[in-house]
Structure formats: C-alpha cells, structure tokens
Amino acid sequence: MPQCQGLYPDPDVGCGDSVWTQDGSFGSADGLEEDCCNDISCHLKNGLFEANLQVGGTVTAPTFQGNINVQSWKGFDIKHPSKEGHRLRYVCLEGPEAGVYARGRINGTNIIHLPDYWRDLVNADTITVHLTPIGTNQNLIVEEIKWGSQIKVKSESGSNIDCFYLVHGARKDGEPLIPEYEGETPADYPGDPTQFSIAGYDYGRDT
C-alpha cells in the first residue's frame, strides 16, 4: 500500500486507500495524490495546522499542536520601515459586521465629504461619527448626515471648526453577517456561504 505523507490528508486531492503518515512536510503543487496536501489547497481543516506562507519564499509547517480551535488572523508581515533587522506584523480589525471607515481632518469648514461610492456601498443608517477637536475644546456635535455622503458638523461655542474625524459604516451589499450560530464547523453557517472566505477553512477550496 503506497505511503501518503503531508500535513493533512486532503480528501479533495486524493490519497484514496493510501496510508497517510504525518511527517511535517508540505506537499508540492503538482496535484499528485501522494502529496496529500496540494500546497495551498491544504485546507487547514478544523484549525489543526497553521501554514507559514511567505511571498516569494518557502512554506514551513509548525509542530502539530492537537485540535486548536483557533483560525488564522488576517494581516501582513513586512520588513520594518525604520528598524534595521526587524519586521512589522499587523492584523486586520475584526468585528460583527462588514465595516468600512473614512478618516481625515476638517479645518475652516463644517462639512465632512465622504467618498462618492459610499452611497451605493454603505447603509446610511449605520453611519457613526467620532470627532476630536484640535487645539482647544470646540463643543462639537454632528448636526446632520445627508444622503450618506455628507456630514454636517456644528460647534456649539461658535468657534471655528478644526478637528479630526473618523466615520464608520456597514456595507449594504450582501446580507448582514450572523456573528453567532449553532453548528460544529463553518459549513453550518445559516447564511449565504458564498459571501465569505473564512481563514483556515475556505482558502484553497473550489468556489
């Protein structure tokens, strides 16, 4: 009986009746059954394994840790822009909605102009605004949100407005996210599964 080695026996790739042996290696991207893991199509099912991918580099596999119920964090890892011999790693902000934001500064005007495409992308009823006065307290308030594309700011003290702003909203294309649901795997998600790519589950799957 042929031996089938790799990180995880991928049923979509094959192995058939072969004996799978965990050897910590990562299968090549040639689609052969004996690889078990077809490179990135190794699905990291059930959060059992984490692949360390580096663009233009190599793929390494960590030591098997058992059934770790943790999925990959989305992010980036780059050469540090200011410290020699260091790297910088950031992860994406996560939350219970498909959120978008706009930020900036207004000075000498009381209107925040949001990107034109927000009208078709963002649900205007979900827009929230954070204002940070610069230099002195200006008693700032949000007076009005127009058409989901303009925000009118008012200073109750009558002073000139100079502030930073941060505006959040939720996308209106697609259906709302269901943060909590009953199930054992992401396959049990009760909403539209084609709307998402879940790290550690969907990557490498046929769509």
FIKOLZA-1660 file (N, C-alpha, C; in steps of 0.1 Angstrom, whole numbers, plus 5000, padded with zeros to 4 digits):
% residues 207
   i   px   py   pz ch aa at
   1 5009 4988 5000  A  M  N
   1 5000 5000 5000  A  M CA
   1 5009 5012 5000  A  M  C
   2 5007 5022 4991  A  P  N
   2 5015 5034 4990  A  P CA
   2 5014 5042 5002  A  P  C
   3 5025 5049 5005  A  Q  N
   3 5025 5059 5016  A  Q CA
   3 5021 5073 5011  A  Q  C
   4 5013 5079 5019  A  C  N
   4 5009 5093 5016  A  C CA
   4 5012 5102 5027  A  C  C
   5 5022 5111 5025  A  Q  N
   5 5027 5119 5035  A  Q CA
   5 5023 5134 5033  A  Q  C
   6 5023 5141 5044  A  G  N
   6 5019 5155 5043  A  G CA
   6 5014 5160 5056  A  G  C
   7 5010 5173 5056  A  L  N
   7 5004 5179 5068  A  L CA
   7 4991 5173 5072  A  L  C
   8 4983 5171 5061  A  Y  N
   8 4969 5167 5064  A  Y CA
   8 4964 5159 5052  A  Y  C
   9 4957 5148 5054  A  P  N
   9 4952 5141 5042  A  P CA
   9 4940 5148 5036  A  P  C
  10 4943 5154 5025  A  D  N
  10 4932 5163 5019  A  D CA
  10 4923 5154 5010  A  D  C
  11 4911 5152 5014  A  P  N
  11 4902 5143 5006  A  P CA
  11 4899 5149 4992  A  P  C
  12 4901 5162 4990  A  D  N
  12 4898 5167 4977  A  D CA
  12 4910 5164 4967  A  D  C
  13 4922 5162 4973  A  V  N
  13 4933 5159 4964  A  V CA
  13 4934 5144 4962  A  V  C
  14 4931 5136 4972  A  G  N
  14 4932 5121 4970  A  G CA
  14 4937 5114 4982  A  G  C
  15 4946 5105 4979  A  C  N
  15 4952 5096 4989  A  C CA
  15 4945 5082 4987  A  C  C
  16 4932 5083 4985  A  G  N
  16 4925 5070 4983  A  G CA
  16 4927 5061 4994  A  G  C
  17 4931 5049 4991  A  D  N
  17 4934 5038 5001  A  D CA
  17 4948 5039 5007  A  D  C
  18 4955 5049 5003  A  S  N
  18 4969 5050 5008  A  S CA
  18 4969 5052 5023  A  S  C
  19 4981 5049 5029  A  V  N
  19 4983 5051 5043  A  V CA
  19 4989 5065 5045  A  V  C
  20 4982 5073 5053  A  W  N
  20 4987 5087 5055  A  W CA
  20 4996 5087 5067  A  W  C
  21 5008 5094 5065  A  T  N
  21 5018 5095 5076  A  T CA
  21 5021 5110 5078  A  T  C
  22 5019 5115 5090  A  Q  N
  22 5022 5128 5092  A  Q CA
  22 5037 5130 5094  A  Q  C
  23 5044 5137 5085  A  D  N
  23 5058 5138 5085  A  D CA
  23 5063 5153 5086  A  D  C
  24 5053 5162 5087  A  G  N
  24 5056 5176 5089  A  G CA
  24 5060 5183 5076  A  G  C
  25 5060 5176 5065  A  S  N
  25 5063 5182 5052  A  S CA
  25 5051 5188 5046  A  S  C
  26 5054 5196 5035  A  F  N
  26 5042 5202 5029  A  F CA
  26 5042 5197 5014  A  F  C
  27 5031 5193 5009  A  G  N
  27 5030 5187 4996  A  G CA
  27 5033 5197 4985  A  G  C
  28 5038 5193 4974  A  S  N
  28 5041 5202 4963  A  S CA
  28 5028 5205 4956  A  S  C
  29 5029 5215 4947  A  A  N
  29 5017 5219 4940  A  A CA
  29 5014 5212 4927  A  A  C
  30 5017 5199 4926  A  D  N
  30 5016 5192 4913  A  D CA
  30 5003 5184 4913  A  D  C
  31 4995 5184 4923  A  G  N
  31 4982 5177 4923  A  G CA
  31 4983 5162 4924  A  G  C
  32 4995 5157 4927  A  L  N
  32 4996 5142 4928  A  L CA
  32 4990 5137 4941  A  L  C
  33 4984 5125 4941  A  E  N
  33 4977 5120 4953  A  E CA
  33 4987 5118 4964  A  E  C
  34 4999 5114 4961  A  E  N
  34 5008 5111 4972  A  E CA
  34 5012 5123 4980  A  E  C
  35 5009 5135 4975  A  D  N
  35 5013 5147 4982  A  D CA
  35 5003 5150 4994  A  D  C
  36 4991 5144 4993  A  C  N
  36 4981 5146 5003  A  C CA
  36 4977 5161 5004  A  C  C
  37 4986 5169 5007  A  C  N
  37 4983 5184 5007  A  C CA
  37 4988 5190 4994  A  C  C
  38 4979 5195 4986  A  N  N
  38 4983 5201 4974  A  N CA
  38 4987 5216 4976  A  N  C
  39 4998 5218 4983  A  D  N
  39 5003 5231 4985  A  D CA
  39 4992 5239 4993  A  D  C
  40 4988 5251 4987  A  I  N
  40 4979 5260 4994  A  I CA
  40 4965 5254 4995  A  I  C
  41 4962 5243 4987  A  S  N
  41 4949 5237 4988  A  S CA
  41 4948 5228 5001  A  S  C
  42 4959 5227 5008  A  C  N
  42 4958 5221 5021  A  C CA
  42 4949 5230 5030  A  C  C
  43 4937 5225 5034  A  H  N
  43 4927 5234 5039  A  H CA
  43 4928 5238 5053  A  H  C
  44 4938 5233 5060  A  L  N
  44 4939 5236 5075  A  L CA
  44 4926 5233 5082  A  L  C
  45 4920 5222 5079  A  K  N
  45 4907 5219 5084  A  K CA
  45 4907 5218 5099  A  K  C
  46 4896 5223 5105  A  N  N
  46 4893 5223 5119  A  N CA
  46 4904 5230 5127  A  N  C
  47 4912 5239 5121  A  G  N
  47 4922 5246 5128  A  G CA
  47 4933 5238 5133  A  G  C
  48 4936 5226 5126  A  L  N
  48 4946 5217 5132  A  L CA
  48 4960 5222 5128  A  L  C
  49 4962 5229 5117  A  F  N
  49 4975 5233 5113  A  F CA
  49 4975 5247 5109  A  F  C
  50 4987 5253 5110  A  E  N
  50 4989 5267 5105  A  E CA
  50 5000 5267 5095  A  E  C
  51 4998 5272 5083  A  A  N
  51 5008 5273 5073  A  A CA
  51 5015 5286 5074  A  A  C
  52 5028 5286 5074  A  N  N
  52 5036 5299 5074  A  N CA
  52 5040 5302 5060  A  N  C
  53 5032 5311 5053  A  L  N
  53 5034 5315 5039  A  L CA
  53 5042 5328 5038  A  L  C
  54 5052 5328 5030  A  Q  N
  54 5059 5340 5027  A  Q CA
  54 5060 5342 5012  A  Q  C
  55 5056 5353 5007  A  V  N
  55 5056 5356 4993  A  V CA
  55 5070 5355 4988  A  V  C
  56 5072 5347 4977  A  G  N
  56 5085 5345 4971  A  G CA
  56 5094 5337 4979  A  G  C
  57 5090 5331 4990  A  G  N
  57 5098 5323 4999  A  G CA
  57 5094 5309 5000  A  G  C
  58 5096 5303 5011  A  T  N
  58 5093 5289 5013  A  T CA
  58 5081 5287 5022  A  T  C
  59 5076 5275 5023  A  V  N
  59 5065 5272 5031  A  V CA
  59 5069 5262 5042  A  V  C
  60 5067 5266 5054  A  T  N
  60 5071 5257 5065  A  T CA
  60 5059 5253 5073  A  T  C
  61 5061 5242 5080  A  A  N
  61 5050 5237 5088  A  A CA
  61 5054 5236 5103  A  A  C
  62 5046 5241 5112  A  P  N
  62 5049 5240 5126  A  P CA
  62 5046 5227 5132  A  P  C
  63 5050 5225 5144  A  T  N
  63 5047 5212 5151  A  T CA
  63 5033 5211 5154  A  T  C
  64 5028 5199 5152  A  F  N
  64 5014 5196 5154  A  F CA
  64 5010 5199 5169  A  F  C
  65 5000 5207 5171  A  Q  N
  65 4996 5211 5185  A  Q CA
  65 4983 5204 5190  A  Q  C
  66 4977 5195 5182  A  G  N
  66 4964 5190 5186  A  G CA
  66 4953 5198 5180  A  G  C
  67 4941 5196 5185  A  N  N
  67 4930 5203 5179  A  N CA
  67 4928 5217 5185  A  N  C
  68 4935 5226 5179  A  I  N
  68 4935 5240 5184  A  I CA
  68 4923 5247 5177  A  I  C
  69 4914 5252 5184  A  N  N
  69 4902 5258 5179  A  N CA
  69 4904 5273 5176  A  N  C
  70 4915 5276 5169  A  V  N
  70 4918 5290 5166  A  V CA
  70 4920 5291 5151  A  V  C
  71 4914 5300 5144  A  Q  N
  71 4917 5302 5130  A  Q CA
  71 4927 5313 5128  A  Q  C
  72 4932 5313 5115  A  S  N
  72 4943 5323 5112  A  S CA
  72 4938 5337 5113  A  S  C
  73 4946 5346 5118  A  W  N
  73 4944 5360 5118  A  W CA
  73 4948 5366 5105  A  W  C
  74 4940 5375 5099  A  K  N
  74 4943 5381 5086  A  K CA
  74 4952 5393 5089  A  K  C
  75 4963 5394 5081  A  G  N
  75 4972 5405 5083  A  G CA
  75 4983 5406 5073  A  G  C
  76 4994 5413 5077  A  F  N
  76 5005 5413 5069  A  F CA
  76 5018 5414 5077  A  F  C
  77 5029 5410 5071  A  D  N
  77 5042 5409 5078  A  D CA
  77 5052 5415 5068  A  D  C
  78 5058 5426 5071  A  I  N
  78 5068 5433 5062  A  I CA
  78 5081 5436 5069  A  I  C
  79 5091 5440 5061  A  K  N
  79 5103 5445 5067  A  K CA
  79 5100 5458 5074  A  K  C
  80 5106 5459 5086  A  H  N
  80 5103 5471 5094  A  H CA
  80 5108 5483 5087  A  H  C
  81 5099 5494 5086  A  P  N
  81 5103 5506 5078  A  P CA
  81 5114 5514 5085  A  P  C
  82 5117 5512 5098  A  S  N
  82 5126 5522 5104  A  S CA
  82 5136 5515 5114  A  S  C
  83 5135 5502 5116  A  K  N
  83 5144 5495 5125  A  K CA
  83 5151 5484 5117  A  K  C
  84 5164 5485 5116  A  E  N
  84 5172 5476 5108  A  E CA
  84 5172 5462 5115  A  E  C
  85 5170 5452 5107  A  G  N
  85 5169 5438 5113  A  G CA
  85 5157 5435 5120  A  G  C
  86 5146 5442 5118  A  H  N
  86 5133 5440 5125  A  H CA
  86 5122 5438 5114  A  H  C
  87 5111 5432 5118  A  R  N
  87 5100 5431 5109  A  R CA
  87 5088 5437 5117  A  R  C
  88 5077 5440 5109  A  L  N
  88 5065 5446 5115  A  L CA
  88 5053 5437 5110  A  L  C
  89 5045 5433 5120  A  R  N
  89 5033 5425 5117  A  R CA
  89 5021 5431 5123  A  R  C
  90 5011 5433 5114  A  Y  N
  90 4998 5439 5118  A  Y CA
  90 4987 5428 5114  A  Y  C
  91 4976 5428 5122  A  V  N
  91 4965 5420 5119  A  V CA
  91 4953 5429 5116  A  V  C
  92 4943 5424 5109  A  C  N
  92 4931 5431 5105  A  C CA
  92 4922 5433 5117  A  C  C
  93 4915 5444 5117  A  L  N
  93 4904 5447 5126  A  L CA
  93 4893 5437 5123  A  L  C
  94 4887 5431 5133  A  E  N
  94 4876 5422 5131  A  E CA
  94 4864 5426 5140  A  E  C
  95 4852 5423 5135  A  G  N
  95 4840 5427 5142  A  G CA
  95 4828 5420 5136  A  G  C
  96 4816 5422 5142  A  P  N
  96 4804 5415 5138  A  P CA
  96 4797 5421 5126  A  P  C
  97 4804 5429 5117  A  E  N
  97 4798 5434 5105  A  E CA
  97 4809 5437 5095  A  E  C
  98 4804 5439 5083  A  A  N
  98 4814 5442 5072  A  A CA
  98 4815 5457 5072  A  A  C
  99 4824 5462 5081  A  G  N
  99 4825 5476 5084  A  G CA
  99 4835 5483 5074  A  G  C
 100 4833 5495 5071  A  V  N
 100 4842 5504 5064  A  V CA
 100 4844 5517 5071  A  V  C
 101 4854 5524 5068  A  Y  N
 101 4856 5537 5075  A  Y CA
 101 4862 5547 5066  A  Y  C
 102 4861 5560 5070  A  A  N
 102 4868 5571 5064  A  A CA
 102 4873 5580 5075  A  A  C
 103 4884 5585 5073  A  R  N
 103 4890 5594 5084  A  R CA
 103 4897 5606 5077  A  R  C
 104 4899 5616 5085  A  G  N
 104 4906 5628 5080  A  G CA
 104 4905 5640 5089  A  G  C
 105 4906 5652 5084  A  R  N
 105 4906 5664 5092  A  R CA
 105 4898 5674 5084  A  R  C
 106 4890 5682 5091  A  I  N
 106 4883 5694 5086  A  I CA
 106 4888 5706 5093  A  I  C
 107 4891 5717 5086  A  N  N
 107 4896 5729 5092  A  N CA
 107 4891 5741 5084  A  N  C
 108 4883 5749 5090  A  G  N
 108 4877 5760 5083  A  G CA
 108 4864 5757 5075  A  G  C
 109 4859 5745 5077  A  T  N
 109 4847 5741 5071  A  T CA
 109 4839 5732 5081  A  T  C
 110 4826 5731 5079  A  N  N
 110 4819 5722 5088  A  N CA
 110 4813 5710 5081  A  N  C
 111 4818 5707 5069  A  I  N
 111 4813 5696 5062  A  I CA
 111 4823 5685 5060  A  I  C
 112 4820 5673 5064  A  I  N
 112 4828 5661 5061  A  I CA
 112 4822 5655 5048  A  I  C
 113 4831 5654 5038  A  H  N
 113 4826 5648 5025  A  H CA
 113 4831 5634 5024  A  H  C
 114 4822 5624 5024  A  L  N
 114 4825 5610 5023  A  L CA
 114 4827 5606 5009  A  L  C
 115 4834 5596 5006  A  P  N
 115 4836 5591 4992  A  P CA
 115 4823 5589 4985  A  P  C
 116 4822 5593 4972  A  D  N
 116 4810 5592 4964  A  D CA
 116 4804 5578 4964  A  D  C
 117 4813 5568 4964  A  Y  N
 117 4808 5554 4963  A  Y CA
 117 4801 5549 4976  A  Y  C
 118 4802 5557 4987  A  W  N
 118 4796 5553 4999  A  W CA
 118 4781 5552 4997  A  W  C
 119 4775 5560 4988  A  R  N
 119 4761 5560 4986  A  R CA
 119 4756 5546 4982  A  R  C
 120 4764 5539 4974  A  D  N
 120 4760 5526 4969  A  D CA
 120 4766 5515 4978  A  D  C
 121 4776 5518 4986  A  L  N
 121 4783 5507 4993  A  L CA
 121 4778 5506 5008  A  L  C
 122 4775 5518 5014  A  V  N
 122 4773 5518 5029  A  V CA
 122 4758 5521 5032  A  V  C
 123 4753 5514 5042  A  N  N
 123 4740 5516 5047  A  N CA
 123 4740 5529 5055  A  N  C
 124 4734 5540 5051  A  A  N
 124 4735 5553 5057  A  A CA
 124 4730 5552 5071  A  A  C
 125 4721 5543 5075  A  D  N
 125 4715 5542 5088  A  D CA
 125 4725 5537 5098  A  D  C
 126 4736 5531 5093  A  T  N
 126 4747 5526 5102  A  T CA
 126 4758 5535 5105  A  T  C
 127 4758 5547 5099  A  I  N
 127 4770 5556 5100  A  I CA
 127 4771 5562 5114  A  I  C
 128 4783 5561 5119  A  T  N
 128 4786 5567 5132  A  T CA
 128 4798 5576 5130  A  T  C
 129 4799 5587 5138  A  V  N
 129 4810 5597 5136  A  V CA
 129 4817 5600 5149  A  V  C
 130 4830 5600 5149  A  H  N
 130 4838 5604 5160  A  H CA
 130 4846 5616 5157  A  H  C
 131 4845 5627 5165  A  L  N
 131 4851 5639 5163  A  L CA
 131 4861 5642 5174  A  L  C
 132 4873 5647 5170  A  T  N
 132 4884 5650 5180  A  T CA
 132 4888 5664 5177  A  T  C
 133 4884 5674 5186  A  P  N
 133 4888 5688 5183  A  P CA
 133 4903 5690 5185  A  P  C
 134 4909 5699 5177  A  I  N
 134 4923 5701 5177  A  I CA
 134 4926 5715 5183  A  I  C
 135 4935 5715 5193  A  G  N
 135 4940 5728 5198  A  G CA
 135 4932 5733 5210  A  G  C
 136 4918 5732 5209  A  T  N
 136 4910 5737 5220  A  T CA
 136 4896 5730 5219  A  T  C
 137 4889 5730 5231  A  N  N
 137 4876 5724 5231  A  N CA
 137 4867 5732 5222  A  N  C
 138 4859 5726 5213  A  Q  N
 138 4851 5734 5204  A  Q CA
 138 4836 5730 5206  A  Q  C
 139 4833 5721 5215  A  N  N
 139 4819 5716 5217  A  N CA
 139 4813 5712 5204  A  N  C
 140 4819 5702 5198  A  L  N
 140 4815 5697 5185  A  L CA
 140 4804 5687 5186  A  L  C
 141 4794 5688 5177  A  I  N
 141 4784 5679 5176  A  I CA
 141 4781 5676 5161  A  I  C
 142 4775 5664 5158  A  V  N
 142 4771 5661 5145  A  V CA
 142 4757 5666 5143  A  V  C
 143 4756 5676 5134  A  E  N
 143 4743 5682 5132  A  E CA
 143 4734 5675 5123  A  E  C
 144 4740 5669 5112  A  E  N
 144 4732 5662 5102  A  E CA
 144 4740 5653 5093  A  E  C
 145 4735 5642 5089  A  I  N
 145 4741 5633 5080  A  I CA
 145 4732 5633 5067  A  I  C
 146 4738 5638 5056  A  K  N
 146 4730 5640 5044  A  K CA
 146 4733 5629 5033  A  K  C
 147 4723 5622 5029  A  W  N
 147 4724 5612 5018  A  W CA
 147 4735 5602 5020  A  W  C
 148 4740 5600 5032  A  G  N
 148 4750 5590 5034  A  G CA
 148 4764 5594 5028  A  G  C
 149 4765 5607 5024  A  S  N
 149 4777 5611 5017  A  S CA
 149 4783 5624 5023  A  S  C
 150 4775 5632 5031  A  Q  N
 150 4780 5644 5037  A  Q CA
 150 4776 5644 5052  A  Q  C
 151 4785 5649 5060  A  I  N
 151 4782 5650 5075  A  I CA
 151 4784 5665 5079  A  I  C
 152 4774 5671 5084  A  K  N
 152 4775 5685 5088  A  K CA
 152 4778 5685 5103  A  K  C
 153 4789 5692 5106  A  V  N
 153 4794 5693 5120  A  V CA
 153 4791 5707 5125  A  V  C
 154 4788 5708 5138  A  K  N
 154 4784 5721 5144  A  K CA
 154 4792 5724 5156  A  K  C
 155 4797 5736 5158  A  S  N
 155 4804 5740 5171  A  S CA
 155 4794 5748 5179  A  S  C
 156 4790 5742 5191  A  E  N
 156 4780 5749 5199  A  E CA
 156 4786 5762 5205  A  E  C
 157 4799 5763 5205  A  S  N
 157 4805 5776 5211  A  S CA
 157 4807 5786 5200  A  S  C
 158 4804 5783 5187  A  G  N
 158 4805 5792 5176  A  G CA
 158 4819 5794 5171  A  G  C
 159 4829 5786 5176  A  S  N
 159 4843 5787 5172  A  S CA
 159 4845 5781 5159  A  S  C
 160 4856 5785 5153  A  N  N
 160 4860 5778 5140  A  N CA
 160 4862 5763 5143  A  N  C
 161 4859 5755 5133  A  I  N
 161 4860 5741 5135  A  I CA
 161 4873 5736 5129  A  I  C
 162 4881 5729 5138  A  D  N
 162 4893 5723 5134  A  D CA
 162 4894 5709 5141  A  D  C
 163 4891 5699 5134  A  C  N
 163 4891 5686 5141  A  C CA
 163 4894 5674 5132  A  C  C
 164 4898 5663 5139  A  F  N
 164 4899 5650 5132  A  F CA
 164 4886 5643 5132  A  F  C
 165 4883 5635 5122  A  Y  N
 165 4871 5627 5122  A  Y CA
 165 4874 5613 5118  A  Y  C
 166 4865 5604 5123  A  L  N
 166 4866 5590 5120  A  L CA
 166 4851 5586 5118  A  L  C
 167 4848 5581 5106  A  V  N
 167 4834 5577 5103  A  V CA
 167 4834 5562 5100  A  V  C
 168 4825 5555 5106  A  H  N
 168 4823 5541 5104  A  H CA
 168 4809 5539 5098  A  H  C
 169 4808 5528 5090  A  G  N
 169 4795 5524 5085  A  G CA
 169 4796 5509 5081  A  G  C
 170 4785 5503 5079  A  A  N
 170 4784 5489 5075  A  A CA
 170 4780 5488 5060  A  A  C
 171 4786 5479 5053  A  R  N
 171 4782 5477 5039  A  R CA
 171 4768 5472 5037  A  R  C
 172 4762 5476 5027  A  K  N
 172 4748 5472 5024  A  K CA
 172 4747 5462 5013  A  K  C
 173 4758 5459 5006  A  D  N
 173 4757 5449 4996  A  D CA
 173 4759 5435 5003  A  D  C
 174 4751 5426 4999  A  G  N
 174 4751 5413 5005  A  G CA
 174 4742 5413 5017  A  G  C
 175 4741 5402 5024  A  E  N
 175 4733 5401 5036  A  E CA
 175 4741 5403 5049  A  E  C
 176 4734 5408 5059  A  P  N
 176 4741 5410 5072  A  P CA
 176 4748 5398 5077  A  P  C
 177 4760 5400 5084  A  L  N
 177 4767 5389 5090  A  L CA
 177 4759 5383 5102  A  L  C
 178 4759 5370 5103  A  I  N
 178 4753 5364 5115  A  I CA
 178 4765 5360 5124  A  I  C
 179 4768 5368 5134  A  P  N
 179 4780 5365 5142  A  P CA
 179 4779 5352 5150  A  P  C
 180 4768 5349 5155  A  E  N
 180 4767 5336 5164  A  E CA
 180 4757 5327 5157  A  E  C
 181 4760 5314 5156  A  Y  N
 181 4751 5305 5151  A  Y CA
 181 4754 5291 5157  A  Y  C
 182 4745 5282 5156  A  E  N
 182 4746 5268 5161  A  E CA
 182 4753 5260 5151  A  E  C
 183 4763 5252 5154  A  G  N
 183 4770 5244 5145  A  G CA
 183 4783 5239 5150  A  G  C
 184 4789 5230 5142  A  E  N
 184 4802 5224 5146  A  E CA
 184 4814 5229 5137  A  E  C
 185 4811 5233 5125  A  T  N
 185 4821 5238 5115  A  T CA
 185 4815 5250 5108  A  T  C
 186 4823 5257 5100  A  P  N
 186 4818 5268 5092  A  P CA
 186 4808 5264 5082  A  P  C
 187 4808 5251 5079  A  A  N
 187 4798 5246 5069  A  A CA
 187 4783 5247 5074  A  A  C
 188 4782 5249 5088  A  D  N
 188 4769 5250 5094  A  D CA
 188 4764 5265 5094  A  D  C
 189 4771 5274 5088  A  Y  N
 189 4767 5288 5088  A  Y CA
 189 4753 5289 5081  A  Y  C
 190 4744 5296 5088  A  P  N
 190 4730 5296 5083  A  P CA
 190 4728 5306 5072  A  P  C
 191 4737 5315 5069  A  G  N
 191 4736 5325 5059  A  G CA
 191 4742 5320 5046  A  G  C
 192 4744 5330 5037  A  D  N
 192 4750 5327 5024  A  D CA
 192 4765 5325 5025  A  D  C
 193 4769 5312 5023  A  P  N
 193 4783 5309 5025  A  P CA
 193 4792 5314 5014  A  P  C
 194 4787 5318 5002  A  T  N
 194 4795 5323 4991  A  T CA
 194 4799 5337 4993  A  T  C
 195 4794 5344 5004  A  Q  N
 195 4797 5358 5006  A  Q CA
 195 4810 5360 5014  A  Q  C
 196 4816 5349 5019  A  F  N
 196 4827 5350 5028  A  F CA
 196 4838 5340 5023  A  F  C
 197 4851 5344 5027  A  S  N
 197 4862 5335 5026  A  S CA
 197 4868 5334 5041  A  S  C
 198 4866 5323 5047  A  I  N
 198 4870 5321 5061  A  I CA
 198 4884 5316 5062  A  I  C
 199 4892 5324 5069  A  A  N
 199 4906 5319 5070  A  A CA
 199 4907 5306 5077  A  A  C
 200 4915 5297 5072  A  G  N
 200 4916 5284 5078  A  G CA
 200 4906 5274 5073  A  G  C
 201 4896 5278 5066  A  Y  N
 201 4886 5269 5061  A  Y CA
 201 4883 5270 5046  A  Y  C
 202 4881 5282 5041  A  D  N
 202 4878 5284 5027  A  D CA
 202 4890 5285 5018  A  D  C
 203 4901 5290 5023  A  Y  N
 203 4912 5292 5014  A  Y CA
 203 4917 5279 5007  A  Y  C
 204 4917 5280 4994  A  G  N
 204 4922 5268 4987  A  G CA
 204 4910 5259 4983  A  G  C
 205 4898 5262 4987  A  R  N
 205 4886 5254 4983  A  R CA
 205 4881 5259 4970  A  R  C
 206 4875 5250 4963  A  D  N
 206 4869 5253 4950  A  D CA
 206 4857 5262 4952  A  D  C
 207 4855 5272 4944  A  T  N
 207 4844 5282 4946  A  T CA
 207 4835 5281 4933  A  T  C
% end
